[in-house]
């Protein structure tokens, strides 16, 4: 979802932020609540869509890897 310098200090993608926040709990088990459900067959948008609290309809479309201040991120909200 994201690569480049300062990813750990200034994550741009919501998934990256969630991973870094979860790392502080040192849990080896990830539980996804049932209400999030599965992505429909053929879904081509953000793979984090069903879990993201920041999602919009734009996230249902494929996201291109883009350069944001010298870092590569696959999220339209990171512009």
mmCIF file of the N, C-alpha and C atoms, coordinates in Angstrom:
data_MODEL
# 
_entry.id   MODEL 
# 
loop_
_atom_site.group_PDB 
_atom_site.id 
_atom_site.type_symbol 
_atom_site.label_atom_id 
_atom_site.label_alt_id 
_atom_site.label_comp_id 
_atom_site.label_asym_id 
_atom_site.label_entity_id 
_atom_site.label_seq_id 
_atom_site.pdbx_PDB_ins_code 
_atom_site.Cartn_x 
_atom_site.Cartn_y 
_atom_site.Cartn_z 
_atom_site.occupancy 
_atom_site.B_iso_or_equiv 
_atom_site.pdbx_formal_charge 
_atom_site.auth_seq_id 
_atom_site.auth_comp_id 
_atom_site.auth_asym_id 
_atom_site.auth_atom_id 
_atom_site.pdbx_PDB_model_num 
ATOM 1   N N  . UNK A 1 1  ? 0.807   -1.194  0.000  1.00 0.00 ? 1  UNK A N  1 
ATOM 2   C CA . UNK A 1 1  ? 0.000   0.000   0.000  1.00 0.00 ? 1  UNK A CA 1 
ATOM 3   C C  . UNK A 1 1  ? 0.855   1.265   0.000  1.00 0.00 ? 1  UNK A C  1 
ATOM 4   N N  . UNK A 1 2  ? 2.059   1.147   0.553  1.00 0.00 ? 2  UNK A N  1 
ATOM 5   C CA . UNK A 1 2  ? 2.877   2.343   0.716  1.00 0.00 ? 2  UNK A CA 1 
ATOM 6   C C  . UNK A 1 2  ? 4.345   1.951   0.837  1.00 0.00 ? 2  UNK A C  1 
ATOM 7   N N  . UNK A 1 3  ? 5.201   2.764   0.263  1.00 0.00 ? 3  UNK A N  1 
ATOM 8   C CA . UNK A 1 3  ? 6.640   2.523   0.404  1.00 0.00 ? 3  UNK A CA 1 
ATOM 9   C C  . UNK A 1 3  ? 7.384   3.837   0.307  1.00 0.00 ? 3  UNK A C  1 
ATOM 10  N N  . UNK A 1 4  ? 8.562   3.900   0.904  1.00 0.00 ? 4  UNK A N  1 
ATOM 11  C CA . UNK A 1 4  ? 9.386   5.092   0.830  1.00 0.00 ? 4  UNK A CA 1 
ATOM 12  C C  . UNK A 1 4  ? 9.918   5.489   2.187  1.00 0.00 ? 4  UNK A C  1 
ATOM 13  N N  . UNK A 1 5  ? 10.524  6.640   2.251  1.00 0.00 ? 5  UNK A N  1 
ATOM 14  C CA . UNK A 1 5  ? 11.094  7.157   3.493  1.00 0.00 ? 5  UNK A CA 1 
ATOM 15  C C  . UNK A 1 5  ? 9.977   7.673   4.402  1.00 0.00 ? 5  UNK A C  1 
ATOM 16  N N  . UNK A 1 6  ? 10.211  7.621   5.672  1.00 0.00 ? 6  UNK A N  1 
ATOM 17  C CA . UNK A 1 6  ? 9.305   8.169   6.686  1.00 0.00 ? 6  UNK A CA 1 
ATOM 18  C C  . UNK A 1 6  ? 7.959   7.461   6.781  1.00 0.00 ? 6  UNK A C  1 
ATOM 19  N N  . UNK A 1 7  ? 7.837   6.250   6.247  1.00 0.00 ? 7  UNK A N  1 
ATOM 20  C CA . UNK A 1 7  ? 6.563   5.526   6.317  1.00 0.00 ? 7  UNK A CA 1 
ATOM 21  C C  . UNK A 1 7  ? 6.162   5.295   7.771  1.00 0.00 ? 7  UNK A C  1 
ATOM 22  N N  . UNK A 1 8  ? 7.124   4.936   8.610  1.00 0.00 ? 8  UNK A N  1 
ATOM 23  C CA . UNK A 1 8  ? 6.813   4.670   10.018 1.00 0.00 ? 8  UNK A CA 1 
ATOM 24  C C  . UNK A 1 8  ? 6.534   5.952   10.799 1.00 0.00 ? 8  UNK A C  1 
ATOM 25  N N  . UNK A 1 9  ? 7.144   7.044   10.388 1.00 0.00 ? 9  UNK A N  1 
ATOM 26  C CA . UNK A 1 9  ? 6.961   8.315   11.093 1.00 0.00 ? 9  UNK A CA 1 
ATOM 27  C C  . UNK A 1 9  ? 5.724   9.077   10.625 1.00 0.00 ? 9  UNK A C  1 
ATOM 28  N N  . UNK A 1 10 ? 5.424   8.996   9.333  1.00 0.00 ? 10 UNK A N  1 
ATOM 29  C CA . UNK A 1 10 ? 4.280   9.724   8.770  1.00 0.00 ? 10 UNK A CA 1 
ATOM 30  C C  . UNK A 1 10 ? 3.530   8.843   7.768  1.00 0.00 ? 10 UNK A C  1 
ATOM 31  N N  . UNK A 1 11 ? 2.835   7.812   8.232  1.00 0.00 ? 11 UNK A N  1 
ATOM 32  C CA . UNK A 1 11 ? 2.102   6.951   7.304  1.00 0.00 ? 11 UNK A CA 1 
ATOM 33  C C  . UNK A 1 11 ? 0.999   7.729   6.594  1.00 0.00 ? 11 UNK A C  1 
ATOM 34  N N  . UNK A 1 12 ? 0.862   7.494   5.285  1.00 0.00 ? 12 UNK A N  1 
ATOM 35  C CA . UNK A 1 12 ? -0.127  8.203   4.494  1.00 0.00 ? 12 UNK A CA 1 
ATOM 36  C C  . UNK A 1 12 ? -1.390  7.378   4.257  1.00 0.00 ? 12 UNK A C  1 
ATOM 37  N N  . UNK A 1 13 ? -1.248  6.075   4.159  1.00 0.00 ? 13 UNK A N  1 
ATOM 38  C CA . UNK A 1 13 ? -2.399  5.205   3.857  1.00 0.00 ? 13 UNK A CA 1 
ATOM 39  C C  . UNK A 1 13 ? -3.056  4.763   5.165  1.00 0.00 ? 13 UNK A C  1 
ATOM 40  N N  . UNK A 1 14 ? -4.395  4.735   5.205  1.00 0.00 ? 14 UNK A N  1 
ATOM 41  C CA . UNK A 1 14 ? -5.099  4.309   6.420  1.00 0.00 ? 14 UNK A CA 1 
ATOM 42  C C  . UNK A 1 14 ? -4.686  2.914   6.900  1.00 0.00 ? 14 UNK A C  1 
ATOM 43  N N  . UNK A 1 15 ? -4.391  2.000   5.985  1.00 0.00 ? 15 UNK A N  1 
ATOM 44  C CA . UNK A 1 15 ? -3.985  0.647   6.366  1.00 0.00 ? 15 UNK A CA 1 
ATOM 45  C C  . UNK A 1 15 ? -2.628  0.666   7.065  1.00 0.00 ? 15 UNK A C  1 
ATOM 46  N N  . UNK A 1 16 ? -1.711  1.470   6.546  1.00 0.00 ? 16 UNK A N  1 
ATOM 47  C CA . UNK A 1 16 ? -0.399  1.585   7.169  1.00 0.00 ? 16 UNK A CA 1 
ATOM 48  C C  . UNK A 1 16 ? -0.546  2.118   8.594  1.00 0.00 ? 16 UNK A C  1 
ATOM 49  N N  . UNK A 1 17 ? -1.378  3.140   8.766  1.00 0.00 ? 17 UNK A N  1 
ATOM 50  C CA . UNK A 1 17 ? -1.604  3.689   10.104 1.00 0.00 ? 17 UNK A CA 1 
ATOM 51  C C  . UNK A 1 17 ? -2.188  2.630   11.032 1.00 0.00 ? 17 UNK A C  1 
ATOM 52  N N  . UNK A 1 18 ? -3.147  1.851   10.537 1.00 0.00 ? 18 UNK A N  1 
ATOM 53  C CA . UNK A 1 18 ? -3.775  0.801   11.353 1.00 0.00 ? 18 UNK A CA 1 
ATOM 54  C C  . UNK A 1 18 ? -2.757  -0.268  11.764 1.00 0.00 ? 18 UNK A C  1 
ATOM 55  N N  . UNK A 1 19 ? -1.889  -0.669  10.834 1.00 0.00 ? 19 UNK A N  1 
ATOM 56  C CA . UNK A 1 19 ? -0.863  -1.666  11.157 1.00 0.00 ? 19 UNK A CA 1 
ATOM 57  C C  . UNK A 1 19 ? 0.091   -1.158  12.228 1.00 0.00 ? 19 UNK A C  1 
ATOM 58  N N  . UNK A 1 20 ? 0.510   0.073   12.082 1.00 0.00 ? 20 UNK A N  1 
ATOM 59  C CA . UNK A 1 20 ? 1.438   0.630   13.057 1.00 0.00 ? 20 UNK A CA 1 
ATOM 60  C C  . UNK A 1 20 ? 0.776   0.793   14.421 1.00 0.00 ? 20 UNK A C  1 
ATOM 61  N N  . UNK A 1 21 ? -0.494  1.166   14.444 1.00 0.00 ? 21 UNK A N  1 
ATOM 62  C CA . UNK A 1 21 ? -1.218  1.273   15.708 1.00 0.00 ? 21 UNK A CA 1 
ATOM 63  C C  . UNK A 1 21 ? -1.391  -0.098  16.355 1.00 0.00 ? 21 UNK A C  1 
ATOM 64  N N  . UNK A 1 22 ? -1.673  -1.111  15.546 1.00 0.00 ? 22 UNK A N  1 
ATOM 65  C CA . UNK A 1 22 ? -1.884  -2.463  16.063 1.00 0.00 ? 22 UNK A CA 1 
ATOM 66  C C  . UNK A 1 22 ? -0.584  -3.064  16.595 1.00 0.00 ? 22 UNK A C  1 
ATOM 67  N N  . UNK A 1 23 ? 0.532   -2.674  16.018 1.00 0.00 ? 23 UNK A N  1 
ATOM 68  C CA . UNK A 1 23 ? 1.821   -3.238  16.428 1.00 0.00 ? 23 UNK A CA 1 
ATOM 69  C C  . UNK A 1 23 ? 2.125   -2.961  17.897 1.00 0.00 ? 23 UNK A C  1 
ATOM 70  N N  . UNK A 1 24 ? 1.580   -1.895  18.427 1.00 0.00 ? 24 UNK A N  1 
ATOM 71  C CA . UNK A 1 24 ? 1.853   -1.574  19.833 1.00 0.00 ? 24 UNK A CA 1 
ATOM 72  C C  . UNK A 1 24 ? 1.222   -2.583  20.786 1.00 0.00 ? 24 UNK A C  1 
ATOM 73  N N  . UNK A 1 25 ? 0.241   -3.343  20.320 1.00 0.00 ? 25 UNK A N  1 
ATOM 74  C CA . UNK A 1 25 ? -0.417  -4.324  21.163 1.00 0.00 ? 25 UNK A CA 1 
ATOM 75  C C  . UNK A 1 25 ? 0.252   -5.688  21.109 1.00 0.00 ? 25 UNK A C  1 
ATOM 76  N N  . UNK A 1 26 ? 1.158   -5.889  20.168 1.00 0.00 ? 26 UNK A N  1 
ATOM 77  C CA . UNK A 1 26 ? 1.939   -7.116  20.041 1.00 0.00 ? 26 UNK A CA 1 
ATOM 78  C C  . UNK A 1 26 ? 1.073   -8.380  19.989 1.00 0.00 ? 26 UNK A C  1 
ATOM 79  N N  . UNK A 1 27 ? -0.083  -8.290  19.396 1.00 0.00 ? 27 UNK A N  1 
ATOM 80  C CA . UNK A 1 27 ? -0.980  -9.436  19.296 1.00 0.00 ? 27 UNK A CA 1 
ATOM 81  C C  . UNK A 1 27 ? -0.664  -10.222 18.033 1.00 0.00 ? 27 UNK A C  1 
ATOM 82  N N  . UNK A 1 28 ? -0.679  -11.532 18.130 1.00 0.00 ? 28 UNK A N  1 
ATOM 83  C CA . UNK A 1 28 ? -0.445  -12.377 16.970 1.00 0.00 ? 28 UNK A CA 1 
ATOM 84  C C  . UNK A 1 28 ? -1.752  -12.768 16.294 1.00 0.00 ? 28 UNK A C  1 
ATOM 85  N N  . UNK A 1 29 ? -2.871  -12.442 16.915 1.00 0.00 ? 29 UNK A N  1 
ATOM 86  C CA . UNK A 1 29 ? -4.171  -12.818 16.367 1.00 0.00 ? 29 UNK A CA 1 
ATOM 87  C C  . UNK A 1 29 ? -4.912  -11.578 15.900 1.00 0.00 ? 29 UNK A C  1 
ATOM 88  N N  . UNK A 1 30 ? -5.399  -11.610 14.668 1.00 0.00 ? 30 UNK A N  1 
ATOM 89  C CA . UNK A 1 30 ? -6.198  -10.518 14.124 1.00 0.00 ? 30 UNK A CA 1 
ATOM 90  C C  . UNK A 1 30 ? -7.612  -11.029 13.954 1.00 0.00 ? 30 UNK A C  1 
ATOM 91  N N  . UNK A 1 31 ? -8.554  -10.329 14.533 1.00 0.00 ? 31 UNK A N  1 
ATOM 92  C CA . UNK A 1 31 ? -9.952  -10.728 14.452 1.00 0.00 ? 31 UNK A CA 1 
ATOM 93  C C  . UNK A 1 31 ? -10.707 -9.679  13.652 1.00 0.00 ? 31 UNK A C  1 
ATOM 94  N N  . UNK A 1 32 ? -11.358 -10.106 12.578 1.00 0.00 ? 32 UNK A N  1 
ATOM 95  C CA . UNK A 1 32 ? -12.153 -9.212  11.752 1.00 0.00 ? 32 UNK A CA 1 
ATOM 96  C C  . UNK A 1 32 ? -13.616 -9.427  12.102 1.00 0.00 ? 32 UNK A C  1 
ATOM 97  N N  . UNK A 1 33 ? -14.287 -8.405  12.608 1.00 0.00 ? 33 UNK A N  1 
ATOM 98  C CA . UNK A 1 33 ? -15.697 -8.571  12.961 1.00 0.00 ? 33 UNK A CA 1 
ATOM 99  C C  . UNK A 1 33 ? -16.534 -8.995  11.758 1.00 0.00 ? 33 UNK A C  1 
ATOM 100 N N  . UNK A 1 34 ? -17.526 -9.829  11.991 1.00 0.00 ? 34 UNK A N  1 
ATOM 101 C CA . UNK A 1 34 ? -18.371 -10.344 10.910 1.00 0.00 ? 34 UNK A CA 1 
ATOM 102 C C  . UNK A 1 34 ? -19.070 -9.255  10.122 1.00 0.00 ? 34 UNK A C  1 
ATOM 103 N N  . UNK A 1 35 ? -19.432 -8.162  10.777 1.00 0.00 ? 35 UNK A N  1 
ATOM 104 C CA . UNK A 1 35 ? -20.202 -7.135  10.064 1.00 0.00 ? 35 UNK A CA 1 
ATOM 105 C C  . UNK A 1 35 ? -19.440 -6.517  8.902  1.00 0.00 ? 35 UNK A C  1 
ATOM 106 N N  . UNK A 1 36 ? -18.120 -6.695  8.865  1.00 0.00 ? 36 UNK A N  1 
ATOM 107 C CA . UNK A 1 36 ? -17.349 -6.161  7.756  1.00 0.00 ? 36 UNK A CA 1 
ATOM 108 C C  . UNK A 1 36 ? -17.531 -7.018  6.500  1.00 0.00 ? 36 UNK A C  1 
ATOM 109 N N  . UNK A 1 37 ? -17.797 -8.296  6.659  1.00 0.00 ? 37 UNK A N  1 
ATOM 110 C CA . UNK A 1 37 ? -18.095 -9.174  5.544  1.00 0.00 ? 37 UNK A CA 1 
ATOM 111 C C  . UNK A 1 37 ? -16.964 -9.321  4.550  1.00 0.00 ? 37 UNK A C  1 
ATOM 112 N N  . UNK A 1 38 ? -17.284 -9.970  3.465  1.00 0.00 ? 38 UNK A N  1 
ATOM 113 C CA . UNK A 1 38 ? -16.320 -10.222 2.396  1.00 0.00 ? 38 UNK A CA 1 
ATOM 114 C C  . UNK A 1 38 ? -16.474 -9.181  1.291  1.00 0.00 ? 38 UNK A C  1 
ATOM 115 N N  . UNK A 1 39 ? -15.401 -8.973  0.548  1.00 0.00 ? 39 UNK A N  1 
ATOM 116 C CA . UNK A 1 39 ? -15.493 -8.121  -0.636 1.00 0.00 ? 39 UNK A CA 1 
ATOM 117 C C  . UNK A 1 39 ? -16.196 -8.911  -1.723 1.00 0.00 ? 39 UNK A C  1 
ATOM 118 N N  . UNK A 1 40 ? -17.046 -8.258  -2.519 1.00 0.00 ? 40 UNK A N  1 
ATOM 119 C CA . UNK A 1 40 ? -17.752 -8.978  -3.575 1.00 0.00 ? 40 UNK A CA 1 
ATOM 120 C C  . UNK A 1 40 ? -16.792 -9.504  -4.644 1.00 0.00 ? 40 UNK A C  1 
ATOM 121 N N  . UNK A 1 41 ? -17.166 -10.590 -5.302 1.00 0.00 ? 41 UNK A N  1 
ATOM 122 C CA . UNK A 1 41 ? -16.353 -11.121 -6.398 1.00 0.00 ? 41 UNK A CA 1 
ATOM 123 C C  . UNK A 1 41 ? -16.142 -10.038 -7.444 1.00 0.00 ? 41 UNK A C  1 
ATOM 124 N N  . UNK A 1 42 ? -14.940 -9.946  -7.949 1.00 0.00 ? 42 UNK A N  1 
ATOM 125 C CA . UNK A 1 42 ? -14.623 -8.971  -8.982 1.00 0.00 ? 42 UNK A CA 1 
ATOM 126 C C  . UNK A 1 42 ? -14.332 -7.573  -8.451 1.00 0.00 ? 42 UNK A C  1 
ATOM 127 N N  . UNK A 1 43 ? -14.331 -7.381  -7.132 1.00 0.00 ? 43 UNK A N  1 
ATOM 128 C CA . UNK A 1 43 ? -14.052 -6.062  -6.553 1.00 0.00 ? 43 UNK A CA 1 
ATOM 129 C C  . UNK A 1 43 ? -12.626 -5.669  -6.918 1.00 0.00 ? 43 UNK A C  1 
ATOM 130 N N  . UNK A 1 44 ? -12.447 -4.466  -7.463 1.00 0.00 ? 44 UNK A N  1 
ATOM 131 C CA . UNK A 1 44 ? -11.114 -4.053  -7.920 1.00 0.00 ? 44 UNK A CA 1 
ATOM 132 C C  . UNK A 1 44 ? -10.601 -2.813  -7.197 1.00 0.00 ? 44 UNK A C  1 
ATOM 133 N N  . UNK A 1 45 ? -11.293 -2.394  -6.162 1.00 0.00 ? 45 UNK A N  1 
ATOM 134 C CA . UNK A 1 45 ? -10.859 -1.217  -5.422 1.00 0.00 ? 45 UNK A CA 1 
ATOM 135 C C  . UNK A 1 45 ? -9.823  -1.561  -4.373 1.00 0.00 ? 45 UNK A C  1 
ATOM 136 N N  . UNK A 1 46 ? -9.698  -0.696  -3.403 1.00 0.00 ? 46 UNK A N  1 
ATOM 137 C CA . UNK A 1 46 ? -8.723  -0.864  -2.329 1.00 0.00 ? 46 UNK A CA 1 
ATOM 138 C C  . UNK A 1 46 ? -9.017  -2.141  -1.556 1.00 0.00 ? 46 UNK A C  1 
ATOM 139 N N  . UNK A 1 47 ? -7.992  -2.954  -1.349 1.00 0.00 ? 47 UNK A N  1 
ATOM 140 C CA . UNK A 1 47 ? -8.187  -4.217  -0.641 1.00 0.00 ? 47 UNK A CA 1 
ATOM 141 C C  . UNK A 1 47 ? -8.458  -3.997  0.845  1.00 0.00 ? 47 UNK A C  1 
ATOM 142 N N  . UNK A 1 48 ? -8.206  -2.815  1.339  1.00 0.00 ? 48 UNK A N  1 
ATOM 143 C CA . UNK A 1 48 ? -8.482  -2.470  2.730  1.00 0.00 ? 48 UNK A CA 1 
ATOM 144 C C  . UNK A 1 48 ? -9.898  -1.883  2.884  1.00 0.00 ? 48 UNK A C  1 
ATOM 145 N N  . UNK A 1 49 ? -10.642 -1.788  1.803  1.00 0.00 ? 49 UNK A N  1 
ATOM 146 C CA . UNK A 1 49 ? -11.943 -1.100  1.766  1.00 0.00 ? 49 UNK A CA 1 
ATOM 147 C C  . UNK A 1 49 ? -12.893 -1.524  2.871  1.00 0.00 ? 49 UNK A C  1 
ATOM 148 N N  . UNK A 1 50 ? -13.071 -2.802  3.071  1.00 0.00 ? 50 UNK A N  1 
ATOM 149 C CA . UNK A 1 50 ? -14.088 -3.258  4.019  1.00 0.00 ? 50 UNK A CA 1 
ATOM 150 C C  . UNK A 1 50 ? -13.746 -2.945  5.463  1.00 0.00 ? 50 UNK A C  1 
ATOM 151 N N  . UNK A 1 51 ? -12.500 -2.652  5.763  1.00 0.00 ? 51 UNK A N  1 
ATOM 152 C CA . UNK A 1 51 ? -12.083 -2.352  7.130  1.00 0.00 ? 51 UNK A CA 1 
ATOM 153 C C  . UNK A 1 51 ? -11.806 -0.872  7.391  1.00 0.00 ? 51 UNK A C  1 
ATOM 154 N N  . UNK A 1 52 ? -11.664 -0.098  6.351  1.00 0.00 ? 52 UNK A N  1 
ATOM 155 C CA . UNK A 1 52 ? -11.225 1.296   6.485  1.00 0.00 ? 52 UNK A CA 1 
ATOM 156 C C  . UNK A 1 52 ? -12.339 2.199   7.009  1.00 0.00 ? 52 UNK A C  1 
ATOM 157 N N  . UNK A 1 53 ? -12.006 2.959   8.024  1.00 0.00 ? 53 UNK A N  1 
ATOM 158 C CA . UNK A 1 53 ? -12.963 3.914   8.587  1.00 0.00 ? 53 UNK A CA 1 
ATOM 159 C C  . UNK A 1 53 ? -13.007 5.202   7.776  1.00 0.00 ? 53 UNK A C  1 
ATOM 160 N N  . UNK A 1 54 ? -12.064 5.374   6.850  1.00 0.00 ? 54 UNK A N  1 
ATOM 161 C CA . UNK A 1 54 ? -11.980 6.590   6.050  1.00 0.00 ? 54 UNK A CA 1 
ATOM 162 C C  . UNK A 1 54 ? -12.482 6.379   4.621  1.00 0.00 ? 54 UNK A C  1 
ATOM 163 N N  . UNK A 1 55 ? -13.061 5.222   4.326  1.00 0.00 ? 55 UNK A N  1 
ATOM 164 C CA . UNK A 1 55 ? -13.435 4.882   2.949  1.00 0.00 ? 55 UNK A CA 1 
ATOM 165 C C  . UNK A 1 55 ? -14.555 5.781   2.422  1.00 0.00 ? 55 UNK A C  1 
ATOM 166 N N  . UNK A 1 56 ? -14.508 5.947   1.098  1.00 0.00 ? 56 UNK A N  1 
ATOM 167 C CA . UNK A 1 56 ? -15.556 6.656   0.362  1.00 0.00 ? 56 UNK A CA 1 
ATOM 168 C C  . UNK A 1 56 ? -15.829 5.840   -0.897 1.00 0.00 ? 56 UNK A C  1 
ATOM 169 N N  . UNK A 1 57 ? -16.786 6.276   -1.687 1.00 0.00 ? 57 UNK A N  1 
ATOM 170 C CA . UNK A 1 57 ? -17.086 5.569   -2.935 1.00 0.00 ? 57 UNK A CA 1 
ATOM 171 C C  . UNK A 1 57 ? -15.889 5.542   -3.883 1.00 0.00 ? 57 UNK A C  1 
ATOM 172 N N  . UNK A 1 58 ? -15.013 6.535   -3.807 1.00 0.00 ? 58 UNK A N  1 
ATOM 173 C CA . UNK A 1 58 ? -13.826 6.565   -4.669 1.00 0.00 ? 58 UNK A CA 1 
ATOM 174 C C  . UNK A 1 58 ? -12.913 5.377   -4.397 1.00 0.00 ? 58 UNK A C  1 
ATOM 175 N N  . UNK A 1 59 ? -12.978 4.817   -3.194 1.00 0.00 ? 59 UNK A N  1 
ATOM 176 C CA . UNK A 1 59 ? -12.126 3.688   -2.824 1.00 0.00 ? 59 UNK A CA 1 
ATOM 177 C C  . UNK A 1 59 ? -12.572 2.381   -3.476 1.00 0.00 ? 59 UNK A C  1 
ATOM 178 N N  . UNK A 1 60 ? -13.746 2.387   -4.077 1.00 0.00 ? 60 UNK A N  1 
ATOM 179 C CA . UNK A 1 60 ? -14.243 1.197   -4.765 1.00 0.00 ? 60 UNK A CA 1 
ATOM 180 C C  . UNK A 1 60 ? -13.587 1.019   -6.125 1.00 0.00 ? 60 UNK A C  1 
ATOM 181 N N  . UNK A 1 61 ? -12.873 2.052   -6.587 1.00 0.00 ? 61 UNK A N  1 
ATOM 182 C CA . UNK A 1 61 ? -12.195 2.012   -7.882 1.00 0.00 ? 61 UNK A CA 1 
ATOM 183 C C  . UNK A 1 61 ? -10.731 1.637   -7.664 1.00 0.00 ? 61 UNK A C  1 
ATOM 184 N N  . UNK A 1 62 ? -10.092 1.030   -8.680 1.00 0.00 ? 62 UNK A N  1 
ATOM 185 C CA . UNK A 1 62 ? -8.674  0.683   -8.546 1.00 0.00 ? 62 UNK A CA 1 
ATOM 186 C C  . UNK A 1 62 ? -7.840  1.923   -8.240 1.00 0.00 ? 62 UNK A C  1 
ATOM 187 N N  . UNK A 1 63 ? -6.898  1.769   -7.339 1.00 0.00 ? 63 UNK A N  1 
ATOM 188 C CA . UNK A 1 63 ? -6.033  2.879   -6.949 1.00 0.00 ? 63 UNK A CA 1 
ATOM 189 C C  . UNK A 1 63 ? -4.654  2.687   -7.559 1.00 0.00 ? 63 UNK A C  1 
ATOM 190 N N  . UNK A 1 64 ? -4.154  3.718   -8.211 1.00 0.00 ? 64 UNK A N  1 
ATOM 191 C CA . UNK A 1 64 ? -2.821  3.658   -8.792 1.00 0.00 ? 64 UNK A CA 1 
ATOM 192 C C  . UNK A 1 64 ? -1.792  4.058   -7.744 1.00 0.00 ? 64 UNK A C  1 
ATOM 193 N N  . UNK A 1 65 ? -0.617  3.449   -7.836 1.00 0.00 ? 65 UNK A N  1 
ATOM 194 C CA . UNK A 1 65 ? 0.490   3.817   -6.972 1.00 0.00 ? 65 UNK A CA 1 
ATOM 195 C C  . UNK A 1 65 ? 0.946   5.202   -7.395 1.00 0.00 ? 65 UNK A C  1 
ATOM 196 N N  . UNK A 1 66 ? 0.965   6.147   -6.469 1.00 0.00 ? 66 UNK A N  1 
ATOM 197 C CA . UNK A 1 66 ? 1.321   7.513   -6.818 1.00 0.00 ? 66 UNK A CA 1 
ATOM 198 C C  . UNK A 1 66 ? 2.416   8.053   -5.911 1.00 0.00 ? 66 UNK A C  1 
ATOM 199 N N  . UNK A 1 67 ? 3.168   8.990   -6.452 1.00 0.00 ? 67 UNK A N  1 
ATOM 200 C CA . UNK A 1 67 ? 4.243   9.625   -5.698 1.00 0.00 ? 67 UNK A CA 1 
ATOM 201 C C  . UNK A 1 67 ? 3.659   10.777  -4.892 1.00 0.00 ? 67 UNK A C  1 
ATOM 202 N N  . UNK A 1 68 ? 3.843   10.723  -3.581 1.00 0.00 ? 68 UNK A N  1 
ATOM 203 C CA . UNK A 1 68 ? 3.403   11.792  -2.693 1.00 0.00 ? 68 UNK A CA 1 
ATOM 204 C C  . UNK A 1 68 ? 4.615   12.212  -1.873 1.00 0.00 ? 68 UNK A C  1 
ATOM 205 N N  . UNK A 1 69 ? 5.172   13.338  -2.210 1.00 0.00 ? 69 UNK A N  1 
ATOM 206 C CA . UNK A 1 69 ? 6.342   13.871  -1.497 1.00 0.00 ? 69 UNK A CA 1 
ATOM 207 C C  . UNK A 1 69 ? 7.493   12.865  -1.428 1.00 0.00 ? 69 UNK A C  1 
ATOM 208 N N  . UNK A 1 70 ? 7.761   12.181  -2.543 1.00 0.00 ? 70 UNK A N  1 
ATOM 209 C CA . UNK A 1 70 ? 8.872   11.243  -2.606 1.00 0.00 ? 70 UNK A CA 1 
ATOM 210 C C  . UNK A 1 70 ? 8.569   9.866   -2.061 1.00 0.00 ? 70 UNK A C  1 
ATOM 211 N N  . UNK A 1 71 ? 7.311   9.609   -1.707 1.00 0.00 ? 71 UNK A N  1 
ATOM 212 C CA . UNK A 1 71 ? 6.894   8.292   -1.222 1.00 0.00 ? 71 UNK A CA 1 
ATOM 213 C C  . UNK A 1 71 ? 5.819   7.761   -2.139 1.00 0.00 ? 71 UNK A C  1 
ATOM 214 N N  . UNK A 1 72 ? 5.758   6.438   -2.271 1.00 0.00 ? 72 UNK A N  1 
ATOM 215 C CA . UNK A 1 72 ? 4.754   5.813   -3.104 1.00 0.00 ? 72 UNK A CA 1 
ATOM 216 C C  . UNK A 1 72 ? 3.631   5.281   -2.229 1.00 0.00 ? 72 UNK A C  1 
ATOM 217 N N  . UNK A 1 73 ? 2.403   5.630   -2.583 1.00 0.00 ? 73 UNK A N  1 
ATOM 218 C CA . UNK A 1 73 ? 1.254   5.204   -1.788 1.00 0.00 ? 73 UNK A CA 1 
ATOM 219 C C  . UNK A 1 73 ? 0.080   4.922   -2.727 1.00 0.00 ? 73 UNK A C  1 
ATOM 220 N N  . UNK A 1 74 ? -0.719  3.916   -2.376 1.00 0.00 ? 74 UNK A N  1 
ATOM 221 C CA . UNK A 1 74 ? -1.846  3.519   -3.200 1.00 0.00 ? 74 UNK A CA 1 
ATOM 222 C C  . UNK A 1 74 ? -3.136  3.924   -2.479 1.00 0.00 ? 74 UNK A C  1 
ATOM 223 N N  . UNK A 1 75 ? -3.372  5.236   -2.383 1.00 0.00 ? 75 UNK A N  1 
ATOM 224 C CA . UNK A 1 75 ? -4.586  5.759   -1.744 1.00 0.00 ? 75 UNK A CA 1 
ATOM 225 C C  . UNK A 1 75 ? -4.854  7.143   -2.296 1.00 0.00 ? 75 UNK A C  1 
ATOM 226 N N  . UNK A 1 76 ? -6.037  7.367   -2.825 1.00 0.00 ? 76 UNK A N  1 
ATOM 227 C CA . UNK A 1 76 ? -6.353  8.666   -3.413 1.00 0.00 ? 76 UNK A CA 1 
ATOM 228 C C  . UNK A 1 76 ? -6.405  9.766   -2.362 1.00 0.00 ? 76 UNK A C  1 
ATOM 229 N N  . UNK A 1 77 ? -6.618  9.433   -1.100 1.00 0.00 ? 77 UNK A N  1 
ATOM 230 C CA . UNK A 1 77 ? -6.722  10.444  -0.042 1.00 0.00 ? 77 UNK A CA 1 
ATOM 231 C C  . UNK A 1 77 ? -5.365  10.989  0.370  1.00 0.00 ? 77 UNK A C  1 
ATOM 232 N N  . UNK A 1 78 ? -4.301  10.403  -0.098 1.00 0.00 ? 78 UNK A N  1 
ATOM 233 C CA . UNK A 1 78 ? -2.963  10.801  0.333  1.00 0.00 ? 78 UNK A CA 1 
ATOM 234 C C  . UNK A 1 78 ? -2.391  11.965  -0.466 1.00 0.00 ? 78 UNK A C  1 
ATOM 235 N N  . UNK A 1 79 ? -3.141  12.488  -1.392 1.00 0.00 ? 79 UNK A N  1 
ATOM 236 C CA . UNK A 1 79 ? -2.652  13.576  -2.248 1.00 0.00 ? 79 UNK A CA 1 
ATOM 237 C C  . UNK A 1 79 ? -2.421  14.846  -1.464 1.00 0.00 ? 79 UNK A C  1 
# 
